[in-house]
Amino acid sequence: MSAVYIGPVVEHQTGVAVVLDYFHVAKLMNDTLTEVLRKHHRELQDTTGKSVLKGSC
């Protein structure tokens, strides 16, 4: 989670443990991975002029 979320909690509530739930951590990781894969796919399309990954599975 971002410092924007954790920072105020730690500042105003001393001695508390910040707990992050699995769902939101997994969602952030999945969203980031999807963004990176899409960026690389767009770069491949731009350099070759065609979809390199089409039909590769």
N, CA, C and O atoms as a MOPAC input file, in Angstrom:
PM7 MOZYME 1SCF
protein

 N      0.84500 1    -1.17300 1     0.00000 1
 C      0.00000 1     0.00000 1     0.00000 1
 C      0.89000 1     1.23600 1     0.00000 1
 O      2.06500 1     1.16400 1     0.36200 1
 N      0.33800 1     2.34400 1    -0.39900 1
 C      1.13200 1     3.55400 1    -0.55200 1
 C      1.33700 1     4.27700 1     0.77100 1
 O      0.61400 1     4.05400 1     1.74100 1
 N      2.33100 1     5.13900 1     0.78500 1
 C      2.62300 1     5.94500 1     1.97000 1
 C      1.46900 1     6.89500 1     2.27700 1
 O      1.28600 1     7.29500 1     3.42700 1
 N      0.69800 1     7.25400 1     1.27000 1
 C     -0.45800 1     8.12500 1     1.47700 1
 C     -1.47200 1     7.45100 1     2.39300 1
 O     -2.14200 1     8.11900 1     3.18000 1
 N     -1.58300 1     6.15700 1     2.29400 1
 C     -2.51100 1     5.39100 1     3.12200 1
 C     -1.92600 1     5.11200 1     4.50100 1
 O     -2.60100 1     5.29900 1     5.51300 1
 N     -0.68800 1     4.67000 1     4.54500 1
 C     -0.07800 1     4.23300 1     5.79600 1
 C      0.39500 1     5.41000 1     6.64500 1
 O      0.29000 1     5.36300 1     7.87100 1
 N      0.91000 1     6.45700 1     6.01700 1
 C      1.47700 1     7.60100 1     6.73500 1
 C      0.57700 1     8.20400 1     7.79800 1
 O      0.99100 1     8.28200 1     8.95500 1
 N     -0.63400 1     8.63400 1     7.46500 1
 C     -1.51400 1     9.23800 1     8.46500 1
 C     -1.89100 1     8.28400 1     9.60100 1
 O     -2.05800 1     8.71100 1    10.74300 1
 N     -2.02000 1     7.01600 1     9.29200 1
 C     -2.36100 1     6.04600 1    10.33500 1
 C     -1.23900 1     5.97100 1    11.35800 1
 O     -1.48700 1     6.00000 1    12.56400 1
 N     -0.01200 1     5.87400 1    10.88200 1
 C      1.14000 1     5.77800 1    11.77700 1
 C      1.33400 1     7.07400 1    12.55600 1
 O      1.69900 1     7.03300 1    13.73100 1
 N      1.09700 1     8.22400 1    11.92600 1
 C      1.26400 1     9.51700 1    12.59800 1
 C      0.27000 1     9.71500 1    13.72900 1
 O      0.64400 1    10.18500 1    14.80300 1
 N     -0.97700 1     9.36700 1    13.50700 1
 C     -2.03500 1     9.67800 1    14.47300 1
 C     -2.33600 1     8.54500 1    15.44400 1
 O     -2.96100 1     8.77700 1    16.47800 1
 N     -1.91900 1     7.36300 1    15.14500 1
 C     -2.18400 1     6.21400 1    16.01600 1
 C     -0.85700 1     5.53400 1    16.34500 1
 O     -0.45200 1     4.58900 1    15.66700 1
 N     -0.19000 1     6.01400 1    17.37700 1
 C      1.10600 1     5.43300 1    17.72300 1
 C      0.92700 1     4.04700 1    18.32400 1
 O     -0.01700 1     3.79400 1    19.07300 1
 N      1.82700 1     3.17600 1    17.99100 1
 C      1.81900 1     1.83500 1    18.55800 1
 C      0.84700 1     0.86400 1    17.92200 1
 O      0.63000 1    -0.22300 1    18.45700 1
 N      0.25800 1     1.22400 1    16.79800 1
 C     -0.67600 1     0.30200 1    16.14600 1
 C      0.03700 1    -0.43800 1    15.01300 1
 O      1.00100 1     0.06200 1    14.43200 1
 N     -0.44600 1    -1.60600 1    14.72300 1
 C      0.09100 1    -2.37800 1    13.60300 1
 C     -0.76700 1    -2.12700 1    12.37200 1
 O     -1.99400 1    -2.21900 1    12.43100 1
 N     -0.13000 1    -1.81400 1    11.27400 1
 C     -0.84900 1    -1.62200 1    10.01600 1
 C     -0.94400 1    -2.98200 1     9.33900 1
 O      0.07300 1    -3.61300 1     9.05000 1
 N     -2.16500 1    -3.42800 1     9.08800 1
 C     -2.40000 1    -4.74100 1     8.50000 1
 C     -2.95200 1    -4.55100 1     7.09100 1
 O     -3.91300 1    -3.81000 1     6.88600 1
 N     -2.34200 1    -5.22000 1     6.13600 1
 C     -2.79300 1    -5.15500 1     4.75200 1
 C     -3.43300 1    -6.48700 1     4.39800 1
 O     -2.86500 1    -7.54700 1     4.65900 1
 N     -4.60700 1    -6.42600 1     3.80800 1
 C     -5.28400 1    -7.67700 1     3.47700 1
 C     -4.78300 1    -8.23900 1     2.14900 1
 O     -4.37400 1    -7.50100 1     1.25200 1
 N     -4.82600 1    -9.53600 1     2.05400 1
 C     -4.30100 1   -10.26200 1     0.90000 1
 C     -4.97900 1    -9.82500 1    -0.40000 1
 O     -4.30700 1    -9.67400 1    -1.42000 1
 N     -6.27900 1    -9.62200 1    -0.37800 1
 C     -7.01200 1    -9.28300 1    -1.59900 1
 C     -6.45500 1    -8.02700 1    -2.25100 1
 O     -6.17900 1    -8.02100 1    -3.45100 1
 N     -6.28500 1    -6.95500 1    -1.46500 1
 C     -5.84100 1    -5.69100 1    -2.04000 1
 C     -4.37000 1    -5.73200 1    -2.45900 1
 O     -3.99500 1    -5.10900 1    -3.45200 1
 N     -3.54800 1    -6.44600 1    -1.72400 1
 C     -2.14500 1    -6.59700 1    -2.12000 1
 C     -2.06100 1    -7.37500 1    -3.43400 1
 O     -1.32700 1    -6.98200 1    -4.34000 1
 N     -2.80100 1    -8.46500 1    -3.54000 1
 C     -2.80600 1    -9.26700 1    -4.76600 1
 C     -3.36400 1    -8.46500 1    -5.93800 1
 O     -2.85700 1    -8.57200 1    -7.05400 1
 N     -4.39700 1    -7.66700 1    -5.69800 1
 C     -4.98000 1    -6.84100 1    -6.75900 1
 C     -3.96600 1    -5.81400 1    -7.26200 1
 O     -3.82700 1    -5.62200 1    -8.47000 1
 N     -3.25900 1    -5.15400 1    -6.34700 1
 C     -2.24600 1    -4.18000 1    -6.75500 1
 C     -1.13400 1    -4.84300 1    -7.57000 1
 O     -0.67800 1    -4.28900 1    -8.57000 1
 N     -0.70500 1    -6.01900 1    -7.14100 1
 C      0.33800 1    -6.73700 1    -7.87800 1
 C     -0.15500 1    -7.13400 1    -9.26500 1
 O      0.57200 1    -6.98300 1   -10.24700 1
 N     -1.37500 1    -7.63500 1    -9.35300 1
 C     -1.94000 1    -8.06300 1   -10.63000 1
 C     -2.12300 1    -6.87600 1   -11.57400 1
 O     -1.81500 1    -6.97000 1   -12.76200 1
 N     -2.62300 1    -5.76200 1   -11.04400 1
 C     -2.80700 1    -4.56800 1   -11.87300 1
 C     -1.47200 1    -4.05500 1   -12.40800 1
 O     -1.37800 1    -3.65400 1   -13.56900 1
 N     -0.44200 1    -4.06700 1   -11.56200 1
 C      0.87900 1    -3.61400 1   -11.98000 1
 C      1.45700 1    -4.53100 1   -13.04900 1
 O      2.01600 1    -4.05600 1   -14.03700 1
 N      1.32900 1    -5.83300 1   -12.86000 1
 C      1.82300 1    -6.79200 1   -13.84700 1
 C      1.10600 1    -6.61700 1   -15.18300 1
 O      1.74300 1    -6.64900 1   -16.23600 1
 N     -0.20000 1    -6.43300 1   -15.14900 1
 C     -0.97700 1    -6.22200 1   -16.37000 1
 C     -0.51000 1    -4.96600 1   -17.09300 1
 O     -0.38200 1    -4.96200 1   -18.31800 1
 N     -0.25700 1    -3.90300 1   -16.34000 1
 C      0.21200 1    -2.65100 1   -16.93100 1
 C      1.57400 1    -2.83600 1   -17.61100 1
 O      1.78800 1    -2.33400 1   -18.71400 1
 N      2.48000 1    -3.54300 1   -16.96800 1
 C      3.81000 1    -3.78900 1   -17.53600 1
 C      3.70600 1    -4.63800 1   -18.79900 1
 O      4.34800 1    -4.33300 1   -19.80400 1
 N      2.90200 1    -5.70100 1   -18.75600 1
 C      2.74300 1    -6.56300 1   -19.93100 1
 C      2.14200 1    -5.80000 1   -21.10900 1
 O      2.57300 1    -5.97800 1   -22.24800 1
 N      1.15500 1    -4.95900 1   -20.84300 1
 C      0.54900 1    -4.16800 1   -21.92100 1
 C      1.54700 1    -3.19200 1   -22.52200 1
 O      1.56700 1    -2.98700 1   -23.73500 1
 N      2.38400 1    -2.58300 1   -21.66500 1
 C      3.39700 1    -1.64600 1   -22.15000 1
 C      4.38100 1    -2.35900 1   -23.07300 1
 O      4.69700 1    -1.86000 1   -24.15300 1
 N      4.86100 1    -3.51900 1   -22.65000 1
 C      5.80100 1    -4.27100 1   -23.47600 1
 C      5.15300 1    -4.72700 1   -24.78300 1
 O      5.79500 1    -4.70800 1   -25.83200 1
 N      3.91300 1    -5.12700 1   -24.72700 1
 C      3.21600 1    -5.56000 1   -25.94500 1
 C      3.07500 1    -4.39900 1   -26.92000 1
 O      3.27800 1    -4.56800 1   -28.12300 1
 N      2.72400 1    -3.20700 1   -26.40200 1
 C      2.62100 1    -2.02900 1   -27.27300 1
 C      3.97800 1    -1.70300 1   -27.90000 1
 O      4.05200 1    -1.35000 1   -29.07700 1
 N      5.05100 1    -1.82400 1   -27.11000 1
 C      6.38800 1    -1.54600 1   -27.64600 1
 C      6.75700 1    -2.53300 1   -28.74800 1
 O      7.35100 1    -2.14500 1   -29.75400 1
 N      6.41200 1    -3.80100 1   -28.56900 1
 C      6.68500 1    -4.79600 1   -29.61200 1
 C      5.90900 1    -4.48500 1   -30.88100 1
 O      6.44200 1    -4.61100 1   -31.98400 1
 N      4.65900 1    -4.08100 1   -30.73400 1
 C      3.84900 1    -3.74800 1   -31.90300 1
 C      4.42200 1    -2.53700 1   -32.62200 1
 O      4.42500 1    -2.49300 1   -33.85200 1
 N      4.91100 1    -1.54400 1   -31.86400 1
 C      5.45400 1    -0.33800 1   -32.48000 1
 C      6.73400 1    -0.62200 1   -33.26500 1
 O      6.95600 1    -0.03100 1   -34.32100 1
 N      7.57300 1    -1.52100 1   -32.75700 1
 C      8.85100 1    -1.78200 1   -33.43300 1
 C      8.70200 1    -2.69700 1   -34.64400 1
 O      9.46400 1    -2.57400 1   -35.60300 1
 N      7.74300 1    -3.60100 1   -34.61800 1
 C      7.59400 1    -4.55100 1   -35.72500 1
 C      6.47600 1    -4.18100 1   -36.68200 1
 O      6.45300 1    -4.64600 1   -37.82100 1
 N      5.55900 1    -3.35600 1   -36.23300 1
 C      4.44200 1    -2.97900 1   -37.08000 1
 C      3.33100 1    -4.00400 1   -37.11800 1
 O      2.34700 1    -3.82700 1   -37.83700 1
 N      3.47200 1    -5.07100 1   -36.35800 1
 C      2.41700 1    -6.08000 1   -36.30800 1
 C      2.40300 1    -6.70900 1   -34.92100 1
 O      3.29600 1    -6.47100 1   -34.10800 1
 N      1.39900 1    -7.49600 1   -34.66800 1
 C      1.27900 1    -8.14900 1   -33.37200 1
 C      2.17400 1    -9.38100 1   -33.33100 1
 O      1.85000 1   -10.40900 1   -33.92600 1
 N      3.29400 1    -9.27800 1   -32.63300 1
 C      4.25300 1   -10.37500 1   -32.52700 1
 C      3.68400 1   -11.51500 1   -31.70500 1
 O      3.97500 1   -12.68300 1   -31.96400 1
 N      2.87800 1   -11.18100 1   -30.72100 1
 C      2.39300 1   -12.18700 1   -29.79600 1
 C      1.13200 1   -12.89700 1   -30.26800 1
 O      0.71700 1   -13.87500 1   -29.64700 1
 N      0.51500 1   -12.43600 1   -31.34200 1
 C     -0.72100 1   -13.04600 1   -31.81200 1
 C     -0.47300 1   -14.49200 1   -32.22800 1
 O      0.39200 1   -14.77100 1   -33.05800 1
 N     -1.24100 1   -15.40200 1   -31.64300 1
 C     -1.12900 1   -16.81100 1   -31.96400 1
 C      0.07800 1   -17.50800 1   -31.35800 1
 O      0.42200 1   -18.61600 1   -31.77100 1
 N      0.72100 1   -16.88200 1   -30.39200 1
 C      1.92600 1   -17.48400 1   -29.81100 1
 C      1.62300 1   -18.46700 1   -28.69500 1
 O      2.52900 1   -19.14400 1   -28.20900 1
 N      0.37800 1   -18.55800 1   -28.28400 1
 C      0.03800 1   -19.48200 1   -27.18900 1
 C     -0.41500 1   -20.81400 1   -27.71800 1
 O     -0.74000 1   -21.71000 1   -26.93900 1

